[in-house]
Amino acid sequence: MSTQAVESTGGTAPSRKVVVDVQDLTKSFGDHEVLKGITGQIHEGEVLCVIGPSGSGKSTFLRCLNRLEEPTGGTVRVGDFDLTDPKVDINKVRRHIGMVFQQFNLFPHMTVAENIMLAPTEVKNVSKAEARQTAERLLDRVGLKDKADARPASLSGGQKQRVAIARALAMSPQIMLFDEATSALDPEMVGEVLQVIRDLAVEGMTMVLVTHEMGFAREVADRVLFMDHGKIVEVGPPEQIFDNPQQPRLQEFLSKVL
Amino acid sequence: MIVALAALVFGGASLSGATALATAPSAAAATPAGSGQTYTIATDTTFAPFEFRDSSGELTGIDIDIMESIAEDQGFEVEWQSLGFNAALQAVQSGQADGVIAGMGITDERREIFDFSEPYFTGTLTLAVNEGDEGEITGFESLEGKTLAVKTGSLSEEEAKANQEEFGFELLPLDQTTTMVESVKSGNADALMDDYPIIAYGVEQGSGLVTVGEQIPTGDYGFAVNKGDNAELLAMFDAGLAELQASGEYDEIVNRYLGGEGEDDGVDRSTFWGLLVTSFPALMSGLGNTLLVTAISFALAMVLGLLFGFMKIARNPVLRGIAVTFISIFRGTPILVWAFFFYFGLPQLIGTNVNIWVAGVLTLTLNGAAYIAEIVRGAVQSVDPGQMEASRSLGLGYGKSMQRVVLPQAFKMMTPSLINQLVIMLKDSSLLLAIGFAELLYQAQQIYAANFRVTEVLLIVAVIYFVAITLLTQLANYVDRKVNK
């Protein structure tokens, strides 16, 4: 466990910058209220793992953080931007938020390198040569240096997800969001993806992970957030959540998954 | 002054009538009014020996030669529109053509709609039956309970109707002589009644029919213009006809077609090879027009189809409504309706001629665009929504995401459907023959209308279509592989 994580578990880190500030966030799909008032903050360098049963709203919560889902009520601030302000340039905000999906969502008509170069060249007007350099550096970092000119279709699931992480990192985001990043992988490939995320945590990347990997959450998280029925049931350091859960709902959940 | 001159030259036929009236007293003696003008003359497609295509695809026949000789004599130009009999009459009525010469009998009924020239040919009707049936069917009196093919809206139909009650036969009205001949040959009709020169010409060409019974005089053939229009053209026709008859050129022309002297260029037309060789130039020019009209229409339909495809998935309900309306109108109506509308209907609404290429391209384009719009919509919607989400998450806007991420994948998916649509459009282009567009099947009709060798000509045309479509599909697939690796 990193030293940063130890500091964070202290709960009071006034010197730490707030990266995400969520106030009373609600989200409804028609009559169905999926998020029923979520409030909380994520600080710079913090790793927050979100756990909970399926349908608890954890993925919707994550998708509200880069407005892939439009919040119904409340406010979401990321960095200096208020995402819930209708006048905000959402494309500008999203440059600072990396997102990794369960299904990877690599662009199949582009090579691995082109996948990574797309956003820097299109959004940041980085030159092709420079973007290519960045892509190669990031691919090296996720252990796929020799795959730059491969097509996504030729990669394994684990390799695809590592490319997806590199693609998100190419924009140098302030925060990375992982939406069940290992759920679609064969068991033997989960490890290689978790290793990349673990490395990011060590480097101090601010991250929110929606995950089913309890062991990994305990290892890498500074704080764990347990959601059920669209509400935060319990939040705290992993030791508290996994070894000494306070809420009966969390105790029941852990007894089923551990 | 220059403007007035330009109006005279470019103003076309409708203006020339008024001009002729204004300048008549001084100019009539020296040069006939309307001299130097170009007139659009409509004619039938399939009325050998009056009008048909010779082996090189050129329009020829008694009507054609008479008209062109008169034009030369009177100093005006003729632009031919070979349309089919009823379409030719419609073209004159709608102003698409200035006059019609199509072996057209002069009747009181037609006099109410058209102004006729002096008669230039005296027509007779004859019955014809399959070779071998001439002993059994000898006239109206032996037709009881049998079926008689007649030409829709022509004197043969009138004459047959007048005798129908007395002799108790069934009528089968058909549009073209070829179809009538085929009906008798296939047994769908027992006999046909049509103009003697046409049937006699066909018998000479080996149609397999024989004429029976007495010829029935039908009256006279005349050149016609829309009632009250183009009086100067009619006057020139009458003057020219008198010249031809006086000089003996008229008899020369008629004997060329009814005197038993066929074309002689050393090719034996009776063999399949001979047919292929003599018909090939005309068919290739038809294929060229087929490919060109398809290519232009497909390119335009792609543009419109993309536009309407995107409008249909737009968030704006007005755009969506426009797209849905467009698509349902053009998918819900037959192509032929639009071909007729754009070529015959539209000119009456806007008061000016519509070029046949414009009408043909409009027809194929709008129909194709409706289908392509659906292909585009389907392909865009079938791209995994995760692709758009991933692109938007990286900070690309909706348009950029569409352009760089969704559309390339959609195009790859829609390519097979688009190739399919291209092939359908190429085949649909044959429907344009109904308005007289000289595409491949139209040329084939022209050829078998003159020689009555329907099966062989259609076989050749089917092979040409097949080869053209196969090559086109191969080419499209090759491009697909190159572009959508």
Interface residues (C-beta under 8 A of the other chain):
Chain A: N66 L68 N91 K92 R94 R95 I97 G98 M99 F101 Q103 N105 L106 F107 P108 H109 L118 A119 E122 V123 A164 R167 A168 M171
Chain B: D384 G386 Q387 E389 A390 S391 R392 S393 L394 G395 L396 G397 K400 R404 V405 P408 Q409 K412 N484
